[in-house]
Amino acid sequence: MTGTEASEPERPTGTAAAATAPSPGGVNAPSRARISLRTLRQDRYWLAPALTVIGLSAWVIYATVRVFLQENYWVAEHHYLTPFYSPCISNACVPESAHIGRVLADHPLLPYAAFSLPFLLLFRLTCYYYRKAYYRSFWLSPPACAVPDRHKSYTGETRFPLILQNAHRYFFYAALIVTLINTYDAILAFDGEDGFGMGLGNLVLLVNVVMLWAYTLSCHSCRHVTGGRLKSFSRNPIRYRWWTFVSRLNTRHMQYAWITLGTLAFTDFYVMAVAAGWFDDLRFF
């Protein structure tokens, strides 16, 4: 080419051509590649959602059975109370296990801890991490990055029932109260029928409480409460330090979410096994 003639640009081919093809209106605009596959990912992106479905389903099944079993929840000798039954407020509760009173009617369809379990369930369901977990696993919305959503439309969390996710901050306060009650239960367990003592069950209850605190305090709502509305950290040094501590916990919120599911189930199983007489609690003193 010579003079003022301009060379014709090389036309893209293949996938690039599909991605930059003119739109129906005649304007060149990026569009999704015209391929038959739903995704070009070749890794096992489906593994994480599948494991999440298995893990959460197993825990929900176990917890549901235990909550409505209504037995083997209290070890009278050592004052062990499973967190699944705390606070025990049913009229059918063993009097010694009802630390804050018995006010709930005895009915097979009413869990002994019916006042606390709904709030704990809603706290976990609306948790930022659990939303990601069950959105990707149970709803496939989307199952992984670079994988199309299985739903035709998306409205976010602006309609019922997902708009209730915005109430997470209020369920946080309820979970905080229940965690305090679980802590109280763990402390009372050191004073058994024979007086002050310590066994393996006490360590199990303590570890569970520590992890519950880690999960609760690492919540995004807790981070907002501690420092979310401050305009100047320099004028609020105490709240800044607390916000910094919560922020560090927040980076491991996902791990604490799974760990607490494990500690809750293990603690309940241990108390159930000792209460049922499957084995004796290992006593240290």
Salt bridges, closest charged atoms under 4 A:
GLU8 OE2 - ARG11 NH2 3.64
ASP43 OD2 - ARG41 NH2 2.57
GLU77 OE1 - HIS78 NE2 3.76
ASP149 OD1 - HIS151 ND1 2.93
GLU157 OE1 - ARG131 NH1 2.90
ASP185 OD1 - HIS99 ND1 2.83
ASP268 OD2 - ARG66 NE 2.65
ASP281 OD2 - ARG283 NH1 2.85
